[in-house]
Amino acid sequence: MPDAPDLQASLDEYVQGRLTRRGFLARAAVVGVSAAAAGQMLAACSSQGSSTASGSAAATAAGSAAASAAAQPVAGGIFREGYDRDLTPPDPVRNAWADPSFNAFFEAVIVRNPEGDPVPMLAESFDYDDTAWNFTIREGLTFHSGEPCTPDVIVKDFDLYRDPNTGQNGIFWTPITKVSASGQVVTCALSAPFAAFQETVTTEYSYAMNPAAREKAGDTWGSKVIDGNGPFQLGEFTPGQKLTATRWEAYPGTPAPFITNKGPAYLEGIEWIPITQASQRAPEIETGNVDAIKNPPPQDVERLKSNPDLVVQEFQELSNFFLSVNVSDSSLGFDDVRVRQAISQAIDREGIVQSIFLGQAVATYGPVMPGNKWYDPAVEAFNQYDPEKSKALLDEAGWTAGSDGIREKGGKKLSFTTYQLNEAVEVQVMQAVAEQLKQVGIDMKVEAMDGTAFFPKLTTETTSYAFKWLWSSPIDVCVLFVEFYQPAGKVVDATMAAYKQWQTAANDEQLQAGASAVQMDIAQQLGIIPIYTPNTIWVNNKKVMGWVANQANLYPFYNDVWMAV
């Protein structure tokens, strides 16, 4: 054990804002505390508050207790995680969305560490230059079935993922011309420099799986059959109710440096339970029906933070909620950038963040959340709330107020319907946006629907929709919604030209320039109209150890998780 007074002093500095998270983790490592244990201590700090000296002392005590317990992991136990969405059959090739279970069933060739940098996982090493990415795959790897996970299998996976006809994110692999294997090395040949591949190859839709088993399983893949190489195997999948996993005893461990446990998982199993009604999430963990939850509603967060039995982890989500209007619709003026800018400047983003999210979100003036490593604050010069400027832009574009206050032009009223998913908080947001647009003479009606009705609405013909993307590569995904759901034309062309700078960048400096080009294009041309990024809020009972979220990855990993007695 580390010397308690030194560790407590470091915790005090962290709580008082005089020591960064990275600085605390570095000090903890020097005195022998694992990354997982140190992360649990910081999570305990955040759950206790830090505004007063007594809060700091309570956080220090809670963190020290967590460190003491985390020093002696115990094998066994079932971890029950309440999830804020319906569960999908896990499939790295293509499915509706990636759930937390991906981090249990599958592993990546390389993965992001908590700072957002790529590190080895199935690979023991990797390198890249302007002509190729090379991944040296560890020898002796297998899938859950015992079938070998060889470089040739990784080639088959990558070919599935990069093919737009099969892969969920095939568009993001465009600069790769060929994938091949020689010995233990998988080589991805490039048509141009492609430093941005680090963003794609570390995501859930690049995780390794047994392609032969997937083909054989057919429609039962993900629900009855999963053959991955993560620390857990598929147990039972009951749509709408639960997904379970059991420990894979033959798991060989991972070289990922931020994961402390280098052998089989501690947990005997995991159960993911969808809690789609936001109001039910806090009661479920407060009553002990689950051990952890994701995203309780904003009004419950302070109560959960004050509960001494709970740990709350909170940071900006890898997401952005946006409004999209069809940029080719001349009947509503959406083809005129002045009208799109008028819509954007009529939206009081900060008011929404404070009134609906109680400060647990951030206003976005470009397509990337401010906490992301590629964020460019220059976007904040655009899309600021200014209803008078909004009205002036509409006047300039020829849309004048009618007798009922709704603007019109050539006998056509500026009135339309926006489709969105029926998610309680997002519905509140769009109702607020509708009221704000009404103040400048725009009549926007909102129709909320479930996914089976909503997703077919997303075409290049859709007049307007609102949606929140959730993905750990924001530059890639924000472009997708412009390219796929806006009609071909100058707006899409400009966005894709900016995106090409990102996809052909040779190093981090050029990546930042490409990321900035994309953000500035969308902030000004508004192929999508960004509104806010909510905080991801993770809550767990203090008996759960090692369940540490980080902002660089969508979900926590389960290798280090164990249940205290």
Secondary structure as GFF3:
##gff-version 3
##sequence-region A 1 565
A	DSSP	alpha_helix	4	15	.	.	.	ID=ss1
A	DSSP	alpha_helix	21	30	.	.	.	ID=ss2
A	DSSP	alpha_helix	35	48	.	.	.	ID=ss3
A	DSSP	alpha_helix	53	70	.	.	.	ID=ss4
A	DSSP	beta_strand	78	83	.	.	.	ID=ss5
A	DSSP	alpha_helix	102	105	.	.	.	ID=ss6
A	DSSP	beta_strand	110	112	.	.	.	ID=ss7
A	DSSP	beta_strand	118	120	.	.	.	ID=ss8
A	DSSP	beta_strand	123	128	.	.	.	ID=ss9
A	DSSP	beta_strand	132	137	.	.	.	ID=ss10
A	DSSP	alpha_helix	151	162	.	.	.	ID=ss11
A	DSSP	three_ten_helix	170	173	.	.	.	ID=ss12
A	DSSP	beta_strand	176	182	.	.	.	ID=ss13
A	DSSP	beta_strand	185	190	.	.	.	ID=ss14
A	DSSP	alpha_helix	197	200	.	.	.	ID=ss15
A	DSSP	three_ten_helix	204	206	.	.	.	ID=ss16
A	DSSP	alpha_helix	211	217	.	.	.	ID=ss17
A	DSSP	three_ten_helix	218	220	.	.	.	ID=ss18
A	DSSP	beta_strand	232	238	.	.	.	ID=ss19
A	DSSP	beta_strand	242	247	.	.	.	ID=ss20
A	DSSP	beta_strand	269	274	.	.	.	ID=ss21
A	DSSP	three_ten_helix	278	280	.	.	.	ID=ss22
A	DSSP	alpha_helix	281	286	.	.	.	ID=ss23
A	DSSP	beta_strand	292	294	.	.	.	ID=ss24
A	DSSP	alpha_helix	298	306	.	.	.	ID=ss25
A	DSSP	beta_strand	310	316	.	.	.	ID=ss26
A	DSSP	beta_strand	319	325	.	.	.	ID=ss27
A	DSSP	alpha_helix	337	345	.	.	.	ID=ss28
A	DSSP	alpha_helix	349	355	.	.	.	ID=ss29
A	DSSP	beta_strand	361	363	.	.	.	ID=ss30
A	DSSP	three_ten_helix	377	381	.	.	.	ID=ss31
A	DSSP	alpha_helix	387	396	.	.	.	ID=ss32
A	DSSP	beta_strand	400	401	.	.	.	ID=ss33
A	DSSP	beta_strand	407	409	.	.	.	ID=ss34
A	DSSP	beta_strand	412	413	.	.	.	ID=ss35
A	DSSP	beta_strand	415	421	.	.	.	ID=ss36
A	DSSP	alpha_helix	424	438	.	.	.	ID=ss37
A	DSSP	beta_strand	443	449	.	.	.	ID=ss38
A	DSSP	alpha_helix	451	454	.	.	.	ID=ss39
A	DSSP	three_ten_helix	455	457	.	.	.	ID=ss40
A	DSSP	beta_strand	464	470	.	.	.	ID=ss41
A	DSSP	alpha_helix	474	485	.	.	.	ID=ss42
A	DSSP	alpha_helix	490	503	.	.	.	ID=ss43
A	DSSP	alpha_helix	508	525	.	.	.	ID=ss44
A	DSSP	beta_strand	529	541	.	.	.	ID=ss45
A	DSSP	beta_strand	544	545	.	.	.	ID=ss46
A	DSSP	beta_strand	562	563	.	.	.	ID=ss47
###
